[in-house]
Amino acid sequence: MIDDIKRKLQHFFPGELFSGKSVAEDLANGIILSGKEPILPYLQTALLDEKVLEVQLDGMPMVYFSRLKDDIPEPTEVEVDGEKVLIQPATTEGEYLATMSHIVTLPLEPGLGNLHLRYSNDIILRMFTNTYAVEMATTFEDLTKVQDIPVLRLAFPNLARIVRNAREFRAKVPDSLNFLISIEIDDESSELDTRPVNISIRGLSFSVNKKEQKLFKINSLYSMKLLVEDELLIRINGTVKHLARIRKRSGIEYLCGIEFDFQTKTHGAVVESIVALVQRAHLKELAEKSHATGIHLIT
């Protein structure tokens, strides 16, 4: 078994070396996950928490982005009072994942990745938790539709690995938290109010519409106010480091990534307290979802 897992790891991660001893140790320590059942909770979390997944194809450095999509069964036709009507079968969110037969994702962004994916031999889905990333190995199966929405059908992963320190910790901002960013756009004090998507001790990302994204330029500095529950917590400057386009379950999300420009030590301390507040709110939301669904969600 160890040799088989080693061959699979070498296949999906060709730039790295794996010894039989290290693979055995990592399996025992839960760093390498073999089989579908240990991977299921990560996929359930990715779906229910609407996590953005990084997607890498055939070991190439280019990273694409996607989200898991629920695979809802097609409505069935039944006869009611002599008339044929369509009835949607009753299902719970993510129910199909428990069959461990396949997974469904939204099309990749940037869109060119969808063409590459169709001809790829190996696909890595990377999901981030509070303390590490999990990299799941899969393959492409089909282009299909769910409720007339184009989606990608992939094989259910049966091999994954945990990667520590994959990136700086980012706390996801839950919908339940009233967190607002007010950004100064120009010298005339014009401001744009929006919600952050996540925040770290070094920066944050926020969501805007297509028109608003054009207001931001890479490497430009902006001044902003961070307000939680209508209370102004800090005024801080930040530099735009990236702009991205990512699909949501409905529509497109335009993300802007900001790196903070700390002027004082107090700025750093306030941001750390905000990150901790957001993390607590997110963990509370996940705990509530776990209780409501009976599914163990990964934090």
C-alpha positions in Angstrom: 0.0 0.0 0.0 2.8 2.4 0.9 4.5 2.0 -2.5 1.1 2.6 -4.3 0.5 5.8 -2.4 4.1 6.9 -3.0 3.6 6.4 -6.7 0.4 8.4 -6.7 2.0 11.3 -4.7 4.9 11.3 -7.1 2.5 11.4 -10.0 0.4 14.3 -8.7 3.3 16.2 -7.2 6.1 15.5 -9.7 8.4 18.3 -8.4 8.8 16.7 -5.0 10.5 13.6 -3.6 8.7 11.0 -1.4 10.4 8.1 0.4 8.6 5.1 1.7 9.5 6.0 5.3 8.2 9.6 5.0 5.0 8.4 3.4 4.4 5.9 6.2 5.0 8.5 8.9 2.8 11.1 7.2 0.0 8.6 6.9 0.3 7.7 10.5 0.3 11.4 11.5 -2.7 12.3 9.3 -0.6 14.5 7.0 -1.3 12.3 4.0 -5.0 11.3 3.6 -5.6 8.1 1.6 -9.1 7.0 0.7 -12.3 9.0 0.2 -13.7 9.1 3.7 -11.0 11.2 5.3 -11.3 13.7 2.5 -15.1 14.0 2.7 -15.3 16.5 5.6 -13.0 18.9 3.7 -15.3 18.9 0.6 -18.4 19.3 2.8 -16.8 22.3 4.5 -15.7 23.8 1.1 -19.3 23.5 -0.2 -21.2 24.7 2.9 -18.7 27.5 3.8 -18.5 28.6 0.1 -14.7 28.5 0.2 -12.7 29.6 -2.8 -10.6 26.7 -4.1 -7.3 27.1 -5.8 -7.0 24.8 -8.8 -3.7 23.7 -10.4 -3.5 21.6 -13.6 -0.8 19.1 -14.5 1.7 20.6 -12.0 1.8 24.0 -13.9 2.5 27.1 -11.8 -0.6 28.9 -13.0 -3.4 29.0 -10.4 -7.1 29.1 -11.2 -10.0 29.6 -8.9 -13.4 27.9 -8.4 -16.0 26.9 -5.8 -17.8 23.6 -5.2 -21.4 23.4 -6.5 -24.2 21.4 -5.1 -25.3 18.6 -7.4 -29.1 18.8 -7.2 -31.1 16.0 -8.9 -33.2 16.9 -11.9 -36.9 17.3 -11.2 -39.1 14.3 -11.9 -42.4 14.4 -13.9 -45.5 13.2 -12.0 -49.2 13.3 -12.7 -51.3 15.4 -10.4 -55.1 15.6 -11.0 -54.6 14.4 -14.5 -51.8 17.0 -15.3 -48.1 16.3 -15.6 -46.0 18.5 -13.3 -42.3 18.7 -12.4 -41.4 17.9 -8.8 -38.0 18.7 -7.3 -36.8 15.8 -5.1 -36.2 16.8 -1.5 -32.5 16.9 -0.7 -30.2 18.6 1.8 -27.3 20.8 0.8 -24.3 18.7 -0.2 -26.1 15.4 0.2 -24.6 14.1 -3.0 -21.1 14.4 -1.5 -21.9 11.6 0.9 -22.1 9.1 -2.0 -18.4 9.9 -2.6 -18.9 9.2 -6.4 -17.9 12.6 -7.8 -17.6 16.3 -7.1 -19.0 19.3 -9.0 -17.3 22.7 -9.3 -18.2 26.0 -11.0 -16.2 26.9 -14.1 -12.7 28.1 -13.4 -11.5 31.7 -13.4 -9.7 32.9 -15.4 -11.8 31.3 -18.0 -9.0 29.9 -20.1 -8.5 27.3 -17.3 -11.7 25.5 -18.4 -10.1 24.7 -21.8 -6.9 23.5 -20.1 -8.8 21.4 -17.5 -10.6 19.4 -20.2 -7.3 18.1 -21.5 -5.5 17.8 -18.1 -4.4 14.5 -16.7 -4.0 15.7 -13.1 -5.9 18.3 -11.0 -5.0 19.6 -7.6 -7.8 21.4 -5.5 -6.3 23.4 -2.7 -8.5 24.5 0.2 -7.4 26.7 3.1 -8.4 26.2 6.7 -7.4 28.4 9.7 -4.0 26.8 10.1 -3.2 24.8 7.0 -4.1 23.9 3.4 -5.3 20.6 2.2 -4.4 19.6 -1.4 -6.7 17.1 -3.0 -5.8 15.1 -6.1 -8.5 14.5 -8.7 -9.1 14.1 -12.4 -11.6 15.6 -14.9 -14.7 13.6 -15.9 -17.1 15.7 -17.8 -18.7 19.1 -18.7 -22.3 19.1 -17.6 -25.1 21.2 -16.2 -26.9 21.5 -12.8 -30.2 23.3 -13.1 -29.0 24.7 -16.4 -25.8 26.1 -14.9 -22.6 24.9 -16.6 -20.4 23.0 -14.2 -17.4 20.7 -14.2 -17.7 17.1 -12.9 -14.5 15.8 -11.3 -13.6 12.4 -9.7 -14.0 12.2 -6.0 -10.5 12.6 -4.5 -9.0 9.6 -2.8 -5.6 11.1 -2.1 -4.8 14.4 -0.3 -2.1 15.9 1.9 -1.9 18.6 4.6 0.4 21.5 3.9 1.4 23.7 6.9 2.3 27.4 6.5 0.9 27.4 3.0 0.0 31.1 3.3 -0.6 33.7 5.9 -3.7 33.0 8.0 -6.8 34.8 6.7 -10.0 34.9 8.7 -13.2 34.7 6.6 -15.7 37.4 7.3 -19.1 35.7 8.0 -22.4 37.1 6.8 -23.6 37.5 10.4 -20.9 40.1 11.2 -21.7 43.7 10.4 -18.2 44.6 9.0 -17.9 47.5 6.6 -15.0 49.1 4.8 -15.3 52.7 3.7 -12.6 53.5 1.1 -11.6 57.0 -0.2 -11.5 56.8 -3.9 -10.2 60.3 -4.9 -9.1 63.7 -3.5 -12.7 64.9 -3.4 -13.4 62.5 -0.5 -15.6 60.3 -2.6 -16.0 57.0 -0.6 -17.0 53.5 -1.6 -18.6 51.3 1.1 -18.2 47.5 0.8 -17.8 44.4 2.8 -14.5 42.5 3.3 -14.3 38.9 2.3 -11.4 38.0 4.5 -8.8 39.7 6.7 -5.3 38.9 7.9 -2.8 40.8 10.1 -1.2 42.1 6.9 -4.2 43.0 4.7 -7.7 42.2 3.5 -9.7 41.5 0.4 -13.1 42.9 -0.4 -15.8 42.3 -3.0 -16.9 44.9 -5.6 -18.9 44.9 -8.8 -17.4 45.0 -12.2 -17.7 48.8 -12.6 -16.3 49.5 -9.1 -13.3 47.3 -9.7 -12.1 49.7 -12.4 -11.7 52.3 -9.6 -8.7 50.4 -8.2 -5.2 50.1 -9.7 -2.4 47.7 -8.7 0.2 49.3 -6.4 -1.9 52.3 -5.8 -2.4 53.5 -2.2 -5.9 54.1 -0.7 -7.1 55.3 2.7 -9.9 53.4 4.4 -12.0 53.1 7.5 -12.8 49.7 9.1 -16.2 49.7 11.0 -17.6 46.7 12.9 -21.2 46.9 14.2 -21.2 50.6 13.1 -18.2 51.4 15.3 -15.1 52.9 13.7 -12.2 50.7 14.8 -9.4 52.1 12.7 -8.4 54.4 9.9 -5.6 52.9 7.8 -3.9 53.0 4.4 -3.5 50.1 2.1 -1.9 49.3 -1.3 -3.8 47.2 -3.9 -1.8 44.0 -4.5 -4.2 42.0 -6.7 -7.5 42.1 -8.6 -9.3 38.8 -9.3 -12.5 37.6 -10.9 -14.1 34.5 -9.2 -17.4 32.8 -9.8 -20.0 32.5 -7.1 -23.0 30.2 -6.9 -24.9 33.0 -8.6 -22.9 35.5 -10.7 -19.3 36.7 -10.6 -17.4 38.1 -7.7 -14.7 40.8 -8.3 -12.1 40.7 -5.5 -9.6 43.4 -4.6 -6.6 42.5 -2.3 -5.1 45.2 -0.1 -1.9 45.2 1.9 -1.9 47.4 5.0 0.5 50.3 5.4 1.1 50.4 9.2 2.1 53.8 10.4 2.2 52.9 14.1 2.4 49.8 16.4 -1.1 50.7 17.5 -2.3 50.0 14.0 -0.9 46.5 14.1 -2.5 45.8 17.5 -5.9 47.0 16.4 -5.8 44.9 13.2 -4.8 41.8 15.2 -7.8 42.3 17.5 -10.1 42.7 14.4 -8.7 39.4 12.9 -9.4 37.6 16.2 -12.9 39.1 16.3 -13.7 37.9 12.8 -12.2 34.5 13.5 -14.4 34.0 16.5 -17.5 35.0 14.5 -16.6 32.6 11.7 -16.0 29.7 14.0 -19.4 30.4 15.7 -21.1 30.4 12.3 -19.4 27.1 11.4 -20.4 25.5 14.7 -24.0 26.5 14.0 -23.9 25.0 10.5 -22.3 21.8 11.9 -25.1 21.6 14.4 -27.8 22.3 11.9 -26.5 19.8 9.3 -25.0 17.1 11.5 -21.8 17.4 9.4 -18.4 17.9 10.9 -17.0 21.0 9.3 -13.3 21.7 9.3 -12.2 25.0 10.9 
